[in-house]
């Protein structure tokens, strides 16, 4: 009966998956997922730290613009927790969650979004939804890694997608028994609806699959790379990274990262002058557009590389202005840094690290969350990637 209902809702989703029937399609997609979850609940058995997990072979369907994964058979592998950090990601969060539903736990750590992100995330029974003040991507992800339930952790930003081939590779790796404690994942970057094949991003890769307690982000406000206790081999299949759909959203993000980068430089005692402001910006454009082939990405490459150079200019110009004004008695208004050493050393649990416990979803926390939201809007927005 359950198999039949799952098939029915899936086919209805296919029929209605047109722009004019998007919301109806989304509804049938939700019902299809619910039906498949019932089947999974009946067939999943946890014992000795392992979970009966989906077989690598599967069928994919498109419903309302979303890719959905149907599972078949089962094999044993260690359970895995997925982490997603968010702030105002209603455009991205659903597709990201759908691509990670094969994980045994999904932890969404939100920076007090003011859009529909919390509502969408809490529609999924697999999701644990927490909220925490944002002190930068590294701090947020370190904290999130201390909240998960399982030994293996997969980290995604909301504008990233786990492809079926990457899912297969990770599940096969865990089933065989990983020889390393951390793994690097390549990213395919998309900008304004087009894949960026050059422009310095052709070799983009990040450490995102780790065993709990073996890796940590360093204490940096922006662009922190995961530090591991051993080698982190590169997986074969990439994730998809939808960096920006519009310049309206991307240009403010470039400025935000510039401010954070300048603040990091201020904290580290760096200075800025002609070489940093002019030469670094010029070199950034020349390197990405000419040396790294951005010219072959067409107009997208030109715009993209100039924006990267603009971000470099803004960062060093801000740092110069702050140093200049400091000599005039005007101190910069820096973003807040997470100075709790436990965030960087790897404790267990919110209460142990000195952070006020994160707010789980639920009616009893709504009043408190509403009171804090006014202050949270003034905090830095979550980093999308």
C-alpha positions as CSV (number, residue, x, y, z in Angstrom):
1,X,0.0,0.0,0.0
2,X,2.8,2.4,1.0
3,X,4.7,1.6,-2.2
4,X,1.6,2.3,-4.3
5,X,1.0,5.6,-2.6
6,X,4.6,6.7,-3.0
7,X,4.4,5.9,-6.8
8,X,1.1,7.8,-7.1
9,X,2.3,11.0,-5.4
10,X,5.5,10.9,-7.4
11,X,3.7,10.6,-10.7
12,X,1.3,13.4,-9.8
13,X,4.3,15.5,-8.9
14,X,5.8,14.9,-12.4
15,X,2.5,15.8,-14.1
16,X,2.2,19.0,-12.1
17,X,5.9,20.0,-12.3
18,X,5.4,23.1,-14.5
19,X,5.7,26.8,-13.6
20,X,1.9,27.2,-13.5
21,X,1.5,24.3,-11.1
22,X,4.6,24.7,-9.0
23,X,2.9,24.9,-5.6
24,X,0.7,21.8,-6.3
25,X,3.8,19.9,-7.5
26,X,5.6,20.9,-4.4
27,X,2.7,19.6,-2.3
28,X,2.7,16.2,-4.1
29,X,6.5,16.1,-3.8
30,X,6.1,16.6,0.0
31,X,3.6,13.7,0.1
32,X,6.0,11.5,-1.9
33,X,8.8,12.2,0.4
34,X,6.6,11.4,3.4
35,X,5.5,8.1,1.9
36,X,9.1,7.1,1.2
37,X,10.1,8.1,4.8
38,X,7.5,5.6,6.1
39,X,9.1,2.9,4.1
40,X,12.6,3.8,5.4
41,X,11.3,3.8,9.0
42,X,10.1,0.3,8.6
43,X,13.3,-0.9,7.1
44,X,16.0,0.9,9.1
45,X,17.6,-0.9,12.0
46,X,20.3,0.6,14.2
47,X,22.8,-1.7,16.0
48,X,26.4,-1.6,17.1
49,X,26.8,2.0,15.7
50,X,25.7,1.0,12.2
51,X,22.5,1.8,10.4
52,X,20.8,0.0,7.6
53,X,21.4,2.6,4.9
54,X,20.2,3.0,1.3
55,X,21.8,1.0,-1.5
56,X,23.9,2.9,-4.0
57,X,21.6,2.2,-6.9
58,X,18.6,4.5,-7.0
59,X,16.1,6.3,-9.4
60,X,15.8,10.1,-9.6
61,X,12.7,12.1,-10.4
62,X,12.2,15.8,-11.0
63,X,9.3,17.4,-9.1
64,X,8.7,21.1,-9.1
65,X,12.3,21.8,-10.1
66,X,13.6,19.6,-7.3
67,X,15.7,16.4,-7.6
68,X,14.3,13.6,-5.5
69,X,16.1,10.3,-4.6
70,X,14.3,7.0,-4.5
71,X,16.1,4.3,-2.7
72,X,16.2,0.5,-3.1
73,X,17.7,-2.4,-1.1
74,X,20.0,-1.7,1.8
75,X,23.6,-2.1,3.0
76,X,25.3,-1.5,6.3
77,X,27.4,1.6,6.8
78,X,28.2,3.9,9.7
79,X,25.6,6.6,10.2
80,X,26.4,10.2,9.0
81,X,25.3,13.6,10.2
82,X,25.0,16.5,7.7
83,X,25.4,20.1,8.8
84,X,24.0,23.2,7.0
85,X,24.5,26.7,8.3
86,X,22.0,29.3,7.2
87,X,20.8,32.9,7.2
88,X,17.9,34.0,5.0
89,X,18.4,31.1,2.6
90,X,14.7,30.5,1.6
91,X,15.8,30.5,-2.1
92,X,18.3,27.7,-1.4
93,X,17.5,25.7,1.7
94,X,14.9,23.3,0.3
95,X,17.1,22.1,-2.6
96,X,20.0,21.7,-0.3
97,X,18.0,19.7,2.2
98,X,16.5,17.5,-0.5
99,X,20.0,16.6,-1.7
100,X,21.0,15.5,1.8
101,X,17.9,13.5,2.9
102,X,20.0,10.3,2.5
103,X,22.0,11.3,5.6
104,X,20.9,9.9,9.0
105,X,20.7,13.3,10.6
106,X,20.6,16.8,9.3
107,X,21.5,19.6,11.6
108,X,20.6,23.1,10.5
109,X,22.3,25.9,12.5
110,X,20.5,29.2,11.6
111,X,21.7,32.7,12.4
112,X,18.2,34.0,13.3
113,X,16.8,34.2,9.7
114,X,14.1,36.7,9.1
115,X,12.7,35.0,6.0
116,X,11.1,31.6,5.5
117,X,14.3,29.6,6.1
118,X,13.3,28.3,9.6
119,X,9.8,27.4,8.4
120,X,11.1,25.4,5.4
121,X,13.8,23.6,7.4
122,X,11.3,22.5,10.1
123,X,9.1,20.9,7.5
124,X,11.5,18.0,7.4
125,X,11.4,15.4,10.1
126,X,15.0,14.5,9.6
127,X,16.1,18.1,10.5
128,X,17.3,19.2,13.9
129,X,16.9,23.0,13.8
130,X,19.1,25.2,16.1
131,X,19.7,28.9,16.2
132,X,22.9,30.7,17.3
133,X,24.4,34.1,16.9
134,X,26.8,34.3,13.9
135,X,30.5,35.0,14.5
136,X,31.7,33.7,11.2
137,X,31.5,30.5,9.2
138,X,34.4,28.9,11.1
139,X,32.9,29.5,14.5
140,X,29.4,28.4,13.4
141,X,30.6,25.2,11.8
142,X,32.9,24.3,14.7
143,X,30.1,24.8,17.1
144,X,27.7,22.7,14.9
145,X,30.2,19.8,14.8
146,X,29.9,19.6,18.6
147,X,26.2,19.1,18.4
148,X,25.9,16.2,16.0
149,X,24.9,12.7,17.0
150,X,27.1,10.6,14.7
151,X,30.8,10.0,14.2
152,X,30.9,11.0,10.5
153,X,30.1,14.6,9.5
154,X,29.3,16.1,6.1
155,X,29.3,19.9,6.0
156,X,27.4,21.9,3.4
157,X,26.4,25.5,2.9
158,X,22.8,26.2,1.8
159,X,23.9,27.2,-1.7
160,X,25.6,23.8,-2.3
161,X,24.1,20.6,-3.4
162,X,25.2,17.0,-2.9
163,X,24.9,15.2,-6.3
164,X,23.7,11.6,-6.5
165,X,27.2,10.5,-7.7
166,X,28.8,12.2,-4.7
167,X,26.3,10.5,-2.4
168,X,27.1,7.1,-3.9
169,X,30.8,7.7,-3.5
170,X,30.5,8.7,0.2
171,X,28.2,5.8,1.0
172,X,30.5,3.4,-0.7
173,X,33.5,4.8,1.1
174,X,31.8,4.5,4.5
175,X,30.6,1.0,3.7
176,X,34.2,-0.2,2.8
177,X,35.6,1.5,5.9
178,X,37.5,4.8,5.4
179,X,41.3,4.7,5.8
180,X,41.5,8.4,6.6
181,X,39.6,10.7,9.0
182,X,38.9,13.5,6.6
183,X,38.1,13.9,2.9
184,X,38.2,16.8,0.4
185,X,35.3,17.5,-2.0
186,X,35.6,19.4,-5.2
187,X,33.1,22.1,-6.1
188,X,31.5,23.0,-9.4
189,X,30.8,26.7,-9.2
190,X,27.8,28.3,-10.9
191,X,27.5,32.1,-11.3
192,X,24.4,33.9,-12.6
193,X,23.1,30.6,-14.0
194,X,26.3,29.6,-15.8
195,X,29.0,27.2,-14.7
196,X,32.4,28.9,-14.1
197,X,34.9,26.6,-15.6
198,X,38.0,28.8,-15.1
199,X,38.5,32.2,-13.3
200,X,40.6,30.5,-10.6
201,X,37.7,28.2,-9.5
202,X,38.5,25.2,-11.7
203,X,40.4,23.6,-8.8
204,X,38.1,24.7,-6.0
205,X,38.0,22.1,-3.3
206,X,37.2,22.0,0.4
207,X,37.5,19.6,3.3
208,X,33.9,18.7,4.2
209,X,33.7,15.0,5.1
210,X,35.3,14.4,8.5
211,X,35.3,12.0,11.4
212,X,34.2,13.8,14.6
213,X,37.0,15.1,16.7
214,X,39.7,14.9,14.0
215,X,39.3,18.3,12.2
216,X,38.6,21.9,13.2
217,X,38.3,25.3,11.5
218,X,40.9,27.9,12.6
219,X,40.0,31.1,14.4
220,X,39.3,33.3,11.4
221,X,36.2,35.5,10.7
222,X,36.1,34.7,7.0
223,X,37.6,32.2,4.4
224,X,38.9,29.7,7.0
225,X,40.1,26.4,5.7
226,X,39.5,23.2,7.7
227,X,42.6,21.9,9.6
228,X,42.8,18.2,9.8
229,X,44.9,15.8,12.0
230,X,46.0,13.8,8.9
231,X,45.7,13.7,5.1
232,X,42.4,14.6,3.4
233,X,42.2,12.7,0.1
234,X,40.1,14.3,-2.7
235,X,36.9,12.4,-3.6
236,X,36.3,11.8,-7.2
237,X,32.8,13.4,-7.6
238,X,32.1,17.1,-6.9
239,X,29.3,19.0,-5.2
240,X,27.4,21.8,-7.0
241,X,28.0,25.3,-5.7
242,X,25.4,27.9,-6.8
243,X,27.4,30.9,-5.7
244,X,25.0,33.7,-6.9
245,X,21.8,34.0,-8.9
246,X,21.9,37.8,-9.1
247,X,24.4,40.6,-8.7
248,X,21.9,42.2,-6.3
249,X,22.7,39.5,-3.8
250,X,26.3,39.0,-4.7
251,X,27.7,42.5,-4.5
252,X,26.6,43.1,-0.9
253,X,28.2,39.8,0.0
254,X,31.5,40.9,-1.6
255,X,31.4,44.0,0.6
256,X,30.5,42.0,3.7
257,X,33.5,39.6,3.1
258,X,35.7,42.6,2.6
259,X,34.7,44.1,5.9
260,X,35.3,40.7,7.6
261,X,38.7,40.3,5.9
262,X,39.8,43.8,6.9
263,X,38.7,43.1,10.5
264,X,40.8,39.9,10.5
265,X,43.7,42.0,9.3
266,X,43.1,44.6,12.0
267,X,43.0,41.9,14.7
268,X,46.3,40.4,13.4
269,X,48.0,43.8,13.4
270,X,48.4,44.1,9.6
271,X,48.7,47.4,7.8
272,X,47.8,48.5,4.3
273,X,49.3,50.9,1.7
274,X,49.8,51.4,-2.0
275,X,51.0,47.8,-2.7
276,X,48.1,46.2,-0.9
277,X,45.4,48.6,-2.3
278,X,46.5,48.9,-5.9
279,X,48.9,46.1,-6.7
280,X,47.0,43.3,-4.9
281,X,43.7,44.3,-6.6
282,X,45.4,44.5,-10.1
283,X,47.2,41.2,-9.6
284,X,44.0,39.5,-8.4
285,X,42.2,40.5,-11.7
286,X,45.2,39.6,-13.9
287,X,45.7,36.3,-12.1
288,X,42.1,35.1,-12.3
289,X,41.2,36.6,-15.7
290,X,44.4,36.0,-17.7
291,X,46.6,33.4,-15.8
292,X,43.7,31.2,-14.6
293,X,41.6,31.6,-17.8
294,X,38.7,33.7,-16.7
295,X,38.7,35.1,-20.3
296,X,37.4,31.7,-21.4
297,X,34.3,32.1,-19.2
298,X,33.1,34.9,-21.4
299,X,31.2,37.9,-20.0
300,X,30.5,35.9,-16.9
301,X,34.2,35.5,-16.4
302,X,34.9,39.2,-16.9
303,X,32.3,40.3,-14.4
304,X,33.2,37.6,-11.9
305,X,37.0,38.3,-12.0
306,X,36.4,42.1,-11.7
307,X,34.2,41.5,-8.6
308,X,36.9,39.4,-7.0
309,X,39.4,42.2,-7.7
310,X,36.9,44.7,-6.2
311,X,36.7,42.6,-3.1
312,X,40.4,42.6,-2.7
313,X,40.5,46.4,-3.2
314,X,37.7,47.0,-0.7
315,X,39.4,44.8,2.0
316,X,42.8,46.6,1.9
317,X,41.3,50.1,1.4
318,X,39.1,49.5,4.5
319,X,42.1,48.4,6.5
320,X,44.1,51.5,5.4
321,X,41.2,53.8,6.3
322,X,40.8,52.2,9.7
323,X,44.5,52.6,10.5
324,X,44.5,56.2,9.2
325,X,41.4,57.1,11.2
326,X,42.8,55.4,14.3
327,X,45.6,57.9,14.3
328,X,42.9,60.6,14.3
329,X,41.2,59.1,17.3
330,X,38.4,57.3,15.3
331,X,38.3,53.6,16.0
332,X,36.7,51.2,13.5
333,X,33.4,49.5,14.2
334,X,34.5,45.9,14.0
335,X,32.3,42.8,13.8
336,X,32.2,40.6,16.9
337,X,34.7,37.7,17.0
338,X,34.1,34.5,18.9
339,X,36.7,34.6,21.6
340,X,35.5,31.5,23.4
341,X,38.5,29.1,23.2
342,X,36.2,26.1,23.5
343,X,34.8,26.9,20.1
344,X,38.2,26.4,18.6
345,X,39.4,23.5,20.8
346,X,36.5,21.2,20.3
347,X,34.2,20.7,23.3
348,X,31.0,18.7,23.5
349,X,27.7,20.5,23.8
350,X,26.5,24.0,23.9
351,X,26.5,24.3,27.7
352,X,30.1,23.1,28.0
353,X,31.5,25.7,25.7
354,X,30.1,28.7,27.5
355,X,27.7,29.6,24.7
356,X,24.1,30.2,25.7
357,X,22.3,27.0,24.6
358,X,21.0,27.2,21.1
359,X,17.2,27.4,20.6
360,X,15.7,24.3,19.3
361,X,12.4,24.6,17.4
362,X,9.3,24.4,19.5
363,X,6.5,26.6,20.9
364,X,8.1,27.1,24.2
365,X,11.0,28.8,22.6
366,X,9.1,31.1,20.3
367,X,8.7,34.0,22.7
368,X,12.4,34.0,23.5
369,X,13.4,33.7,19.9
370,X,11.2,36.7,19.0
371,X,12.8,38.8,21.7
372,X,16.3,38.0,20.4
373,X,15.5,38.4,16.8
374,X,15.6,42.2,16.9
375,X,19.2,42.0,18.2
376,X,20.0,39.2,15.8
377,X,19.1,41.3,12.7
378,X,22.0,43.6,13.7
379,X,24.4,40.7,13.7
380,X,26.4,39.6,10.6
381,X,24.5,37.5,8.1
382,X,25.4,33.9,7.6
383,X,28.1,33.1,5.0
384,X,26.8,31.4,1.9
385,X,30.1,30.4,0.4
